[in-house]
Amino acid sequence: MNIQQNVLDGVTVIAPAGRLDTTTSGPLEEAIRKTVDAGARDVVIDFADVDYISSAGLRVLLVLAKRMRDLKGRLVLCGMPEPVRQVFHLAGFLPLFSVERSRDTALARFAAHS
C-alpha cells in the first residue's frame, strides 16, 4: 500500500492506494495516528486509488472517526470506487461518515463550514 499525504488549504488529505486489508491497515492506521497526534483536525481520506477494503480497513476508519469526534475534529471520506462504497454500505458504515464523491467536493465542504 502506498499512502500519499499533503495539506491543502489547512486540510490534511490522506490518499491510500491499493488494497486496504489486514496486512496494509497497520501502516495506514499509523500514518493517520501520527497526523492527528501532530494536530490535524480537518482530515480527508481519499479512496480514489483503493480497490479493496476489508473489515480491518473499516476498523481503522471507525477508530479514526471516534478519535476525530473526541477531538472535535472533522473527517470526510471521498472518491470511493463502487466496490469500496458497497463494502461500506453492506457493513452499515455509510451513515457513520461524511462522504463526498470527489476530493474537490470534500475540500469544498470544509471551506463552506469554516
WOLIN-V463916 format. One record per helix or strand of 2 or more residues. SS is the DSSP state (hx for helix, st for strand). FROM is the first residue (numbers start at 1). LEN is the number of residues. If there is no record, write none. Layout:
SS & FROM & LEN
SS & FROM & LEN
This chain:
st & 2 & 7
st & 11 & 10
hx & 25 & 13
st & 42 & 5
st & 49 & 5
hx & 55 & 16
st & 74 & 5
hx & 82 & 9
hx & 94 & 3
st & 98 & 3
hx & 103 & 10
